[in-house]
């Protein structure tokens, strides 16, 4: 099925949970949500075949998808939530903040003032800061060096993979290791990384210039709607309990399936039988 199912090692995590070979996971029968968004959970630039199962992270996302006309939707929980279930927090001493600036992608670059954002981070964060850039911004030396010159530790979790090439089964594990060593997680837009951090035990925050994509489509309401609908996650310091409750609901951590049921929904039953 769709190559985006393998972004960030998602299919690899699910295969491991289901007891299959996570080095070479079977192709999922359906479209798996690969990032958090405020629409139907799917990427607006992808083409989809009607009638093919849509595999969503949460009941909240399923309801949004249903309201937008999506059918054949199934709530399976996010790969991130399955990973955290399989790999417990090692309990290392947490320190500082990991900060995720809003990023672009291959088709759209980010427009915004990085210098201003750096000032806002410096004025807000109480401890050491790690800035995690998306691979595209990390490879743009002019952007990366701005954060390095500011005295921040600058990292990149890696490339997400694409069209079954340069896949990275360890992407989420590296991200989990980084989040679990930081006390706070922050971004200038509510995004997957902030929700991941909240679920992994970080104190989340969303503040600063939200920036925007070149030619960004605000069909679903954009940053203004995000601030209205998820106010509990916005601000330099928020209630961590309320934030975690939202993360559980949006990432489907309360809707994780047993391995046998997930195997069936993903269309992996034949692969499971063959692996015995």
Backbone as CSV, one residue per row, in Angstrom:
resi,resn,N_x,N_y,N_z,CA_x,CA_y,CA_z,C_x,C_y,C_z
1,UNK,0.834,-1.199,0.000,0.000,0.000,0.000,0.873,1.255,0.000
2,UNK,0.344,2.353,0.502,0.986,3.652,0.341,2.344,3.720,1.043
3,UNK,3.312,4.325,0.351,4.666,4.402,0.903,4.725,5.211,2.195
4,UNK,3.772,6.137,2.399,3.791,6.955,3.615,3.539,6.128,4.869
5,UNK,3.015,4.916,4.719,2.819,4.045,5.880,4.141,3.703,6.563
6,UNK,5.232,3.852,5.813,6.547,3.508,6.353,7.326,4.729,6.834
7,UNK,6.728,5.920,6.746,7.400,7.109,7.269,7.765,6.910,8.737
8,UNK,8.913,7.438,9.126,9.359,7.465,10.526,9.451,6.074,11.161
9,UNK,9.447,5.032,10.334,9.496,3.678,10.881,8.190,3.227,11.498
10,UNK,7.066,3.860,11.124,5.780,3.512,11.725,5.421,2.045,11.516
11,UNK,5.531,1.573,10.274,5.183,0.178,10.002,6.103,-0.771,10.762
12,UNK,7.346,-0.369,10.958,8.303,-1.211,11.676,7.897,-1.361,13.143
13,UNK,7.461,-0.265,13.749,7.021,-0.316,15.148,5.802,-1.228,15.288
14,UNK,4.848,-1.079,14.384,3.633,-1.887,14.469,3.931,-3.362,14.209
15,UNK,4.852,-3.639,13.283,5.220,-5.032,13.016,5.849,-5.664,14.253
16,UNK,6.702,-4.926,14.910,7.327,-5.442,16.132,6.277,-5.743,17.196
17,UNK,5.321,-4.846,17.363,4.264,-5.050,18.349,3.436,-6.288,18.017
18,UNK,3.236,-6.525,16.724,2.426,-7.666,16.294,3.215,-8.972,16.240
19,UNK,4.497,-8.922,16.572,5.301,-10.134,16.584,5.837,-10.536,15.231
20,UNK,5.914,-9.581,14.298,6.435,-9.845,12.961,7.839,-9.265,12.818
21,UNK,8.458,-9.519,11.687,9.818,-9.049,11.428,9.801,-7.531,11.252
22,UNK,10.337,-6.804,12.228,10.308,-5.345,12.123,11.427,-4.807,11.241
23,UNK,12.299,-5.678,10.756,13.322,-5.238,9.806,12.746,-5.132,8.400
24,UNK,11.689,-5.882,8.137,11.058,-5.874,6.818,9.555,-6.080,6.992
25,UNK,8.854,-5.057,7.481,7.424,-5.221,7.776,6.601,-5.415,6.510
26,UNK,5.518,-6.180,6.604,4.623,-6.320,5.447,3.981,-4.973,5.123
27,UNK,3.464,-4.863,3.927,2.752,-3.640,3.568,1.373,-3.647,4.220
28,UNK,1.003,-2.509,4.779,-0.284,-2.394,5.449,-1.409,-2.338,4.420
29,UNK,-2.520,-2.946,4.757,-3.697,-2.859,3.893,-4.519,-1.651,4.330
30,UNK,-4.146,-0.495,3.804,-4.847,0.729,4.160,-3.890,1.902,4.217
31,UNK,-4.439,3.067,4.531,-3.655,4.285,4.672,-3.503,4.601,6.150
32,UNK,-2.285,4.587,6.645,-2.017,4.852,8.053,-1.709,6.333,8.254
33,UNK,-2.392,6.949,9.186,-2.080,8.333,9.559,-0.609,8.411,9.959
34,UNK,0.132,9.368,9.383,1.561,9.421,9.704,1.967,10.666,10.480
35,UNK,1.009,11.518,10.807,1.318,12.691,11.617,0.037,13.289,12.153
36,UNK,0.153,14.044,13.241,-1.033,14.676,13.809,-1.434,15.874,12.963
37,UNK,-2.720,16.016,12.712,-3.207,17.230,12.067,-4.631,17.515,12.520
38,UNK,-5.156,18.653,12.097,-6.468,19.081,12.584,-7.586,18.712,11.622
39,UNK,-7.241,17.953,10.568,-8.245,17.523,9.609,-8.592,16.057,9.797
40,UNK,-8.519,15.307,8.699,-8.926,13.903,8.730,-7.781,12.950,9.048
41,UNK,-6.626,13.508,9.414,-5.487,12.676,9.766,-4.605,12.302,8.595
42,UNK,-5.057,12.579,7.379,-4.313,12.187,6.192,-3.643,13.397,5.544
43,UNK,-2.647,13.133,4.724,-1.906,14.207,4.064,-2.709,14.749,2.886
44,UNK,-2.835,16.061,2.826,-3.665,16.687,1.798,-3.099,16.498,0.393
45,UNK,-1.787,16.255,0.289,-1.169,16.156,-1.036,-1.136,14.728,-1.573
46,UNK,-1.663,13.759,-0.809,-1.657,12.374,-1.266,-2.978,12.017,-1.942
47,UNK,-2.896,11.160,-2.945,-4.102,10.655,-3.594,-4.511,9.348,-2.923
48,UNK,-5.809,9.176,-2.747,-6.305,7.997,-2.043,-7.348,7.275,-2.886
49,UNK,-7.346,5.960,-2.779,-8.310,5.135,-3.500,-9.539,4.947,-2.621
50,UNK,-10.684,5.343,-3.120,-11.924,5.233,-2.349,-12.184,3.782,-1.959
51,UNK,-12.655,3.594,-0.731,-12.979,2.262,-0.250,-11.838,1.554,0.445
52,UNK,-10.636,2.123,0.365,-9.488,1.530,1.052,-9.520,1.941,2.520
53,UNK,-9.259,1.023,3.448,-9.311,1.371,4.874,-8.395,2.538,5.231
54,UNK,-8.899,3.403,6.083,-8.129,4.529,6.611,-7.854,4.226,8.082
55,UNK,-6.586,4.135,8.442,-6.157,3.689,9.767,-5.706,4.902,10.576
56,UNK,-6.551,5.322,11.496,-6.342,6.575,12.210,-5.896,6.340,13.645
57,UNK,-5.266,7.373,14.207,-4.673,7.238,15.533,-5.695,7.250,16.656
58,UNK,-6.759,8.017,16.506,-7.630,8.237,17.660,-9.085,8.377,17.260
59,UNK,-9.947,8.248,18.254,-11.372,8.454,18.028,-11.648,9.906,17.667
60,UNK,-10.903,10.823,18.245,-11.079,12.234,17.892,-10.810,12.453,16.402
61,UNK,-9.721,11.866,15.917,-9.396,12.028,14.500,-10.436,11.336,13.630
62,UNK,-10.910,10.171,14.067,-11.928,9.462,13.284,-13.182,10.320,13.129
63,UNK,-13.565,11.002,14.196,-14.756,11.856,14.116,-14.529,13.029,13.171
64,UNK,-13.332,13.601,13.207,-13.035,14.683,12.271,-13.066,14.158,10.839
65,UNK,-12.501,12.972,10.627,-12.486,12.381,9.285,-13.904,12.088,8.803
66,UNK,-14.734,11.561,9.686,-16.120,11.250,9.322,-16.861,12.521,8.910
67,UNK,-16.632,13.603,9.641,-17.315,14.863,9.324,-16.875,15.417,7.977
68,UNK,-15.690,14.992,7.509,-15.171,15.452,6.223,-15.461,14.462,5.098
69,UNK,-16.262,13.446,5.405,-16.691,12.522,4.365,-15.893,11.243,4.246
70,UNK,-14.910,11.035,5.119,-14.132,9.799,5.060,-14.955,8.635,5.612
71,UNK,-14.889,7.512,4.933,-15.532,6.301,5.419,-14.478,5.191,5.482
72,UNK,-14.863,4.021,5.912,-13.911,2.915,6.090,-12.765,3.344,7.010
73,UNK,-13.122,4.028,8.101,-12.104,4.498,9.046,-12.022,3.561,10.244
74,UNK,-10.800,3.323,10.691,-10.562,2.440,11.833,-9.590,3.124,12.793
75,UNK,-9.908,3.085,14.064,-9.010,3.638,15.079,-8.057,2.537,15.527
76,UNK,-6.760,2.762,15.328,-5.772,1.737,15.677,-4.765,2.216,16.727
77,UNK,-4.760,3.519,17.047,-3.741,4.045,17.948,-2.497,4.436,17.167
78,UNK,-1.721,5.346,17.709,-0.522,5.823,17.011,0.662,4.890,17.237
79,UNK,1.534,4.753,16.243,2.763,3.978,16.452,3.565,4.473,17.653
80,UNK,3.547,5.786,17.896,4.268,6.341,19.042,3.767,5.745,20.352
81,UNK,2.456,5.640,20.501,1.896,5.095,21.737,2.255,3.620,21.899
82,UNK,2.294,2.883,20.797,2.713,1.474,20.877,4.184,1.372,21.278
83,UNK,5.008,2.261,20.723,6.431,2.236,21.064,6.634,2.478,22.557
84,UNK,5.944,3.478,23.102,6.099,3.766,24.527,5.589,2.616,25.387
85,UNK,4.594,1.909,24.907,4.119,0.741,25.655,5.175,-0.357,25.659
86,UNK,5.867,-0.537,24.539,6.866,-1.603,24.443,8.165,-1.248,25.149
87,UNK,8.528,0.044,25.149,9.810,0.464,25.715,9.560,1.443,26.856
88,UNK,9.698,0.977,28.058,9.403,1.782,29.234,10.451,2.877,29.431
89,UNK,10.036,3.934,30.091,10.924,5.055,30.397,12.070,4.566,31.281
90,UNK,13.328,4.779,30.877,14.458,4.297,31.686,14.644,5.058,32.989
91,UNK,13.952,6.180,33.140,14.017,6.908,34.403,15.266,7.748,34.594
92,UNK,15.886,8.199,33.495,17.068,9.052,33.622,16.647,10.436,34.111
93,UNK,17.583,11.153,34.709,17.301,12.501,35.204,17.044,13.431,34.019
94,UNK,15.902,14.084,34.034,15.527,14.978,32.940,16.044,16.391,33.200
95,UNK,16.443,17.047,32.105,16.971,18.398,32.239,16.713,19.184,30.966
96,UNK,16.329,20.439,31.116,16.218,21.342,29.982,15.017,21.090,29.093
97,UNK,15.070,21.710,27.917,13.953,21.711,26.969,14.418,21.247,25.601
98,UNK,13.610,20.426,24.960,13.832,20.123,23.550,12.797,20.920,22.765
99,UNK,13.288,21.723,21.831,12.458,22.691,21.112,12.389,22.305,19.640
100,UNK,11.169,22.203,19.108,10.939,21.819,17.714,10.371,23.004,16.925
101,UNK,11.193,23.766,16.214,10.635,24.836,15.379,9.727,24.261,14.286
102,UNK,8.644,24.965,14.007,7.729,24.556,12.938,8.530,24.376,11.658
103,UNK,8.277,23.271,10.955,9.117,22.952,9.798,8.308,22.828,8.512
104,UNK,9.027,22.877,7.408,8.421,22.669,6.106,8.566,21.217,5.678
105,UNK,8.442,21.004,4.395,8.664,19.676,3.816,9.159,19.889,2.393
106,UNK,9.338,18.785,1.653,9.947,18.914,0.330,9.183,19.862,-0.595
107,UNK,7.872,19.944,-0.426,7.061,20.761,-1.324,6.818,22.182,-0.856
108,UNK,7.106,22.483,0.413,6.853,23.822,0.944,7.900,24.176,1.995
109,UNK,8.432,25.376,1.891,9.397,25.850,2.876,8.697,26.762,3.885
110,UNK,9.324,26.911,5.035,8.763,27.736,6.102,9.169,29.191,5.917
111,UNK,8.210,30.075,6.153,8.465,31.511,6.133,8.324,32.033,7.555
112,UNK,9.365,32.675,8.067,9.297,33.186,9.431,10.629,33.757,9.867
113,UNK,10.629,34.354,11.035,11.801,35.041,11.570,12.469,34.166,12.630
114,UNK,13.522,33.454,12.240,14.212,32.578,13.188,14.905,33.375,14.289
115,UNK,15.406,34.560,13.962,16.087,35.381,14.974,15.119,35.766,16.088
116,UNK,13.913,36.133,15.708,12.908,36.493,16.709,12.540,35.283,17.561
117,UNK,12.418,34.130,16.918,12.072,32.920,17.657,13.168,32.568,18.659
118,UNK,14.413,32.728,18.260,15.532,32.455,19.162,15.458,33.355,20.393
119,UNK,15.117,34.621,20.189,14.976,35.540,21.327,13.870,35.079,22.264
120,UNK,12.758,34.630,21.697,11.642,34.169,22.521,12.023,32.919,23.318
121,UNK,12.782,32.035,22.704,13.232,30.831,23.408,14.161,31.215,24.556
122,UNK,15.108,32.091,24.285,16.051,32.527,25.324,15.330,33.193,26.498
123,UNK,14.299,33.972,26.185,13.583,34.703,27.232,12.683,33.799,28.068
124,UNK,12.394,32.605,27.560,11.395,31.742,28.205,11.984,30.536,28.910
125,UNK,12.931,29.866,28.272,13.376,28.575,28.790,14.311,28.728,29.989
126,UNK,14.028,27.997,31.064,14.804,28.138,32.296,16.106,27.349,32.323
127,UNK,16.300,26.443,31.394,17.490,25.596,31.431,18.102,25.426,30.059
128,UNK,19.005,24.457,29.900,19.638,24.221,28.595,18.607,23.838,27.542
129,UNK,18.880,24.222,26.305,17.933,24.003,25.208,18.574,23.157,24.113
130,UNK,17.848,22.134,23.701,18.185,21.368,22.506,17.180,21.751,21.433
131,UNK,17.653,22.205,20.294,16.767,22.517,19.173,16.832,21.358,18.184
132,UNK,15.681,20.769,17.919,15.617,19.662,16.964,15.002,20.172,15.671
133,UNK,15.792,20.196,14.618,15.334,20.669,13.318,14.905,19.499,12.439
134,UNK,13.917,19.748,11.610,13.531,18.783,10.582,14.708,18.640,9.626
135,UNK,14.840,17.494,8.974,16.026,17.238,8.161,16.255,18.331,7.120
136,UNK,15.168,18.891,6.589,15.291,19.901,5.542,15.947,21.174,6.074
137,UNK,15.493,21.631,7.257,16.088,22.817,7.864,17.489,22.517,8.407
138,UNK,17.680,21.288,8.892,18.998,20.918,9.431,20.058,20.966,8.332
139,UNK,19.686,20.563,7.132,20.635,20.568,6.019,20.811,21.954,5.412
140,UNK,19.963,22.901,5.816,20.112,24.287,5.360,21.036,24.997,6.343
141,UNK,22.289,25.139,5.968,23.317,25.622,6.899,22.964,26.975,7.511
142,UNK,22.356,27.859,6.727,22.048,29.196,7.245,21.046,29.136,8.391
143,UNK,20.125,28.175,8.338,19.145,28.016,9.415,19.788,27.322,10.611
144,UNK,20.468,26.217,10.356,21.077,25.451,11.449,22.069,26.301,12.242
145,UNK,22.880,27.092,11.549,23.911,27.872,12.232,23.331,28.990,13.088
146,UNK,22.148,29.477,12.738,21.502,30.484,13.589,21.302,29.935,15.001
147,UNK,20.801,28.714,15.071,20.532,28.111,16.375,21.825,27.685,17.071
148,UNK,22.796,27.248,16.297,24.085,26.883,16.888,24.779,28.109,17.475
149,UNK,24.743,29.220,16.742,25.381,30.447,17.241,24.675,30.990,18.479
150,UNK,23.410,30.635,18.633,22.665,31.074,19.819,23.067,30.282,21.061
151,UNK,23.899,29.258,20.875,24.368,28.472,22.007,23.533,27.248,22.308
152,UNK,22.595,26.930,21.423,21.748,25.764,21.629,22.434,24.505,21.088
153,UNK,22.144,23.396,21.700,22.513,22.099,21.119,21.536,21.846,19.972
154,UNK,22.042,21.571,18.777,21.185,21.416,17.599,21.309,19.990,17.073
155,UNK,20.166,19.328,16.923,20.148,17.941,16.471,19.085,17.766,15.389
156,UNK,19.069,16.577,14.812,18.029,16.172,13.871,17.757,14.696,14.128
157,UNK,16.503,14.319,14.207,16.184,12.911,14.462,16.468,12.028,13.250
158,UNK,16.603,12.640,12.061,16.895,11.865,10.867,15.887,12.118,9.760
159,UNK,16.000,11.333,8.702,15.104,11.453,7.551,13.955,10.471,7.716
160,UNK,12.763,10.883,7.354,11.576,10.059,7.598,11.460,8.872,6.653
161,UNK,12.188,8.911,5.509,12.014,7.899,4.475,10.981,8.358,3.463
162,UNK,10.956,7.703,2.306,9.985,8.063,1.283,10.028,7.097,0.117
163,UNK,8.855,6.691,-0.329,8.724,5.762,-1.459,9.572,4.504,-1.264
164,UNK,9.534,4.007,-0.042,10.207,2.774,0.371,11.730,2.860,0.257
165,UNK,12.266,4.072,0.186,13.710,4.258,0.131,14.174,5.052,1.342
166,UNK,15.401,4.786,1.762,16.008,5.473,2.914,15.092,5.396,4.137
167,UNK,14.499,4.236,4.342,13.641,4.052,5.508,14.492,4.035,6.772
168,UNK,13.903,4.473,7.865,14.651,4.579,9.117,13.836,3.970,10.253
169,UNK,13.968,2.662,10.476,13.190,2.000,11.525,13.465,2.527,12.928
170,UNK,14.604,3.196,13.127,14.979,3.657,14.466,14.581,5.112,14.741
171,UNK,13.898,5.751,13.813,13.582,7.174,13.963,12.861,7.456,15.283
172,UNK,11.762,6.758,15.526,10.974,7.040,16.727,11.725,6.666,18.003
173,UNK,12.561,5.667,17.937,13.329,5.285,19.131,14.317,6.387,19.501
174,UNK,14.947,6.997,18.499,15.849,8.118,18.784,15.072,9.293,19.365
175,UNK,13.899,9.536,18.797,13.090,10.642,19.303,12.662,10.382,20.744
176,UNK,12.275,9.151,21.036,11.867,8.811,22.404,13.026,9.003,23.381
177,UNK,14.220,8.598,22.978,15.384,8.742,23.854,15.660,10.213,24.156
178,UNK,15.522,11.070,23.149,15.756,12.502,23.359,14.678,13.107,24.259
179,UNK,13.432,12.809,23.979,12.351,13.379,24.783,12.467,12.946,26.237
180,UNK,12.856,11.715,26.465,12.913,11.195,27.833,14.113,11.696,28.621
181,UNK,14.985,12.453,27.994,16.094,13.061,28.730,15.835,14.541,29.005
182,UNK,14.717,15.064,28.484,14.370,16.474,28.677,13.151,16.621,29.584
183,UNK,13.148,17.695,30.336,12.019,17.968,31.234,10.864,18.612,30.484
184,UNK,11.189,19.433,29.470,10.163,20.150,28.718,10.272,19.853,27.226
185,UNK,9.148,19.999,26.533,9.119,19.949,25.075,8.316,21.149,24.610
186,UNK,8.788,21.821,23.557,8.099,23.033,23.116,8.209,23.191,21.606
187,UNK,7.272,23.969,21.074,7.279,24.307,19.657,6.500,25.601,19.477
188,UNK,6.621,26.188,18.289,5.835,27.380,17.992,4.510,27.045,17.320
189,UNK,4.239,25.762,17.137,2.913,25.293,16.714,2.648,23.950,17.380
190,UNK,1.395,23.721,17.727,1.027,22.406,18.227,1.251,21.399,17.110
191,UNK,1.958,20.319,17.429,2.368,19.368,16.403,2.557,17.993,17.036
192,UNK,2.884,17.020,16.206,3.097,15.659,16.700,4.128,15.634,17.817
193,UNK,5.243,16.346,17.635,6.337,16.277,18.602,5.915,16.747,19.988
194,UNK,5.090,17.784,20.064,4.629,18.274,21.368,3.736,17.234,22.035
195,UNK,2.837,16.634,21.261,1.971,15.593,21.812,2.787,14.367,22.211
196,UNK,3.772,14.006,21.392,4.651,12.888,21.735,5.343,13.150,23.068
197,UNK,5.863,14.369,23.214,6.568,14.703,24.441,5.665,14.652,25.656
198,UNK,4.449,15.174,25.513,3.501,15.150,26.629,3.194,13.719,27.043
199,UNK,3.047,12.827,26.057,2.764,11.427,26.371,3.981,10.746,26.986
200,UNK,5.172,11.233,26.644,6.414,10.643,27.158,6.848,11.251,28.488
201,UNK,6.020,12.120,29.061,6.323,12.644,30.389,6.954,14.013,30.438
202,UNK,7.057,14.704,29.300,7.598,16.062,29.285,6.504,17.072,29.634
203,UNK,6.930,18.224,30.131,6.019,19.350,30.315,5.960,20.099,28.984
204,UNK,4.804,20.131,28.323,4.743,20.736,26.990,4.478,22.234,27.020
205,UNK,4.798,22.885,25.906,4.524,24.309,25.741,4.447,24.619,24.255
206,UNK,3.572,25.558,23.911,3.478,26.054,22.538,3.452,27.571,22.618
207,UNK,4.479,28.209,22.085,4.551,29.666,22.136,5.501,30.154,21.048
208,UNK,5.488,31.455,20.811,6.381,32.045,19.822,5.705,32.240,18.475
209,UNK,6.414,32.913,17.578,5.926,33.171,16.226,5.582,31.841,15.556
210,UNK,4.309,31.611,15.186,3.934,30.313,14.611,4.488,30.066,13.211
211,UNK,5.015,31.098,12.570,5.530,30.989,11.201,4.445,30.411,10.287
212,UNK,4.773,30.174,9.030,3.810,29.549,8.127,4.533,28.969,6.928
213,UNK,3.847,28.047,6.263,4.394,27.449,5.058,4.186,28.382,3.875
214,UNK,5.095,28.329,2.937,4.946,29.095,1.710,3.702,28.592,0.973
215,UNK,2.710,29.454,0.797,1.470,29.053,0.138,0.597,28.165,0.998
216,UNK,0.668,28.314,2.318,-0.073,27.440,3.228,-1.581,27.563,3.027
217,UNK,-2.251,26.416,3.047,-3.706,26.347,2.894,-4.345,26.278,4.280
218,UNK,-5.172,27.265,4.602,-5.819,27.307,5.912,-7.254,26.780,5.853
219,UNK,-7.489,25.798,4.967,-8.843,25.272,4.766,-9.451,24.733,6.055
220,UNK,-8.628,24.145,6.927,-9.142,23.570,8.172,-9.102,24.549,9.346
221,UNK,-8.680,25.779,9.088,-8.689,26.779,10.153,-7.333,27.288,10.575
222,UNK,-6.272,26.551,10.251,-4.923,27.004,10.521,-4.614,27.241,11.989
223,UNK,-3.566,28.035,12.260,-3.126,28.271,13.642,-4.197,28.857,14.552
224,UNK,-5.068,29.701,13.997,-6.099,30.309,14.836,-7.050,29.252,15.388
225,UNK,-7.448,28.317,14.541,-8.326,27.251,15.023,-7.607,26.375,16.045
226,UNK,-6.341,26.101,15.805,-5.582,25.258,16.736,-5.555,25.896,18.122
227,UNK,-5.317,27.200,18.172,-5.295,27.882,19.471,-6.666,27.866,20.136
228,UNK,-7.720,27.997,19.345,-9.074,27.984,19.919,-9.454,26.605,20.438
229,UNK,-9.121,25.562,19.684,-9.601,24.223,20.022,-8.738,23.523,21.063
230,UNK,-7.455,23.882,21.127,-6.560,23.240,22.092,-5.854,24.291,22.959
231,UNK,-6.618,25.128,23.651,-5.993,26.199,24.451,-5.141,25.660,25.591
232,UNK,-5.452,24.449,26.069,-4.732,23.887,27.216,-3.272,23.570,26.907
233,UNK,-2.910,23.596,25.626,-1.527,23.302,25.247,-0.758,24.549,24.819
234,UNK,-1.415,25.688,24.842,-0.773,26.911,24.369,-0.341,27.801,25.522
235,UNK,0.861,28.342,25.371,1.450,29.183,26.394,2.820,28.645,26.764
236,UNK,3.674,29.486,27.333,5.020,29.029,27.703,5.030,28.021,28.843
237,UNK,3.989,28.055,29.686,3.880,27.100,30.790,2.409,26.707,30.917
238,UNK,2.123,25.408,30.793,0.740,24.935,30.805,0.573,23.846,31.858
239,UNK,-0.676,23.484,32.110,-0.990,22.424,33.065,-0.582,21.082,32.454
240,UNK,0.436,20.413,32.985,0.907,19.168,32.359,-0.118,18.040,32.405
241,UNK,-0.962,18.020,33.425,-1.971,16.960,33.516,-3.026,17.117,32.427
242,UNK,-3.480,18.348,32.214,-4.458,18.599,31.153,-3.842,18.318,29.785
243,UNK,-2.570,18.683,29.627,-1.886,18.454,28.357,-1.735,16.961,28.079
244,UNK,-1.399,16.208,29.105,-1.249,14.762,28.907,-2.590,14.121,28.549
245,UNK,-3.652,14.583,29.168,-4.980,14.051,28.850,-5.303,14.265,27.373
246,UNK,-4.958,15.443,26.859,-5.174,15.721,25.442,-4.291,14.836,24.576
247,UNK,-3.038,14.658,24.977,-2.120,13.819,24.200,-2.615,12.377,24.131
248,UNK,-3.109,11.862,25.243,-3.649,10.499,25.261,-4.787,10.372,24.253
249,UNK,-5.683,11.366,24.250,-6.842,11.314,23.362,-6.460,11.482,21.898
250,UNK,-5.531,12.395,21.594,-5.172,12.661,20.202,-4.272,11.574,19.613
251,UNK,-3.465,10.933,20.450,-2.556,9.891,19.965,-3.143,8.490,20.103
252,UNK,-4.347,8.409,20.644,-5.000,7.112,20.757,-4.351,6.174,21.747
253,UNK,-3.672,6.732,22.751,-3.031,5.876,23.754,-4.056,5.125,24.590
254,UNK,-5.293,5.578,24.550,-6.381,4.897,25.257,-7.129,3.926,24.349
255,UNK,-6.650,3.767,23.109,-7.341,2.905,22.147,-6.401,1.880,21.509
256,UNK,-5.317,1.534,22.194,-4.382,0.564,21.630,-5.022,-0.819,21.592
257,UNK,-4.741,-1.544,20.535,-5.366,-2.843,20.307,-4.435,-3.978,20.715
258,UNK,-4.985,-5.123,21.075,-4.141,-6.298,21.303,-3.441,-6.687,20.002
259,UNK,-2.281,-7.323,20.072,-1.541,-7.670,18.848,-2.366,-8.437,17.819
260,UNK,-3.168,-9.396,18.265,-3.939,-10.203,17.315,-4.954,-9.355,16.559
261,UNK,-5.619,-8.448,17.265,-6.621,-7.600,16.607,-5.965,-6.607,15.664
262,UNK,-4.844,-6.022,16.087,-4.144,-5.078,15.216,-3.634,-5.782,13.963
263,UNK,-3.127,-6.992,14.124,-2.658,-7.781,12.978,-3.769,-7.965,11.956
264,UNK,-4.960,-8.269,12.442,-6.090,-8.490,11.531,-6.482,-7.203,10.814
265,UNK,-6.576,-6.095,11.547,-7.004,-4.834,10.942,-5.992,-4.330,9.918
266,UNK,-4.703,-4.556,10.176,-3.673,-4.100,9.245,-3.535,-5.006,8.026
267,UNK,-4.274,-6.108,8.014,-4.193,-7.024,6.887,-2.959,-7.891,6.903
268,UNK,-2.440,-8.143,8.101,-1.194,-8.888,8.242,-1.408,-10.335,8.683
269,UNK,-2.633,-10.810,8.674,-2.881,-12.152,9.200,-2.104,-13.214,8.424
270,UNK,-2.093,-13.097,7.093,-1.379,-14.087,6.281,0.111,-14.071,6.590
271,UNK,0.668,-12.870,6.782,2.091,-12.760,7.111,2.370,-13.370,8.476
272,UNK,1.431,-13.203,9.402,1.589,-13.758,10.746,1.606,-15.279,10.694
273,UNK,0.699,-15.852,9.910,0.641,-17.307,9.781,1.922,-17.828,9.139
274,UNK,2.407,-17.104,8.112,3.614,-17.533,7.424,4.854,-17.439,8.274
275,UNK,4.814,-16.579,9.304,5.986,-16.394,10.160,6.115,-17.487,11.204
276,UNK,5.077,-18.294,11.383,5.111,-19.325,12.422,5.963,-20.515,12.000
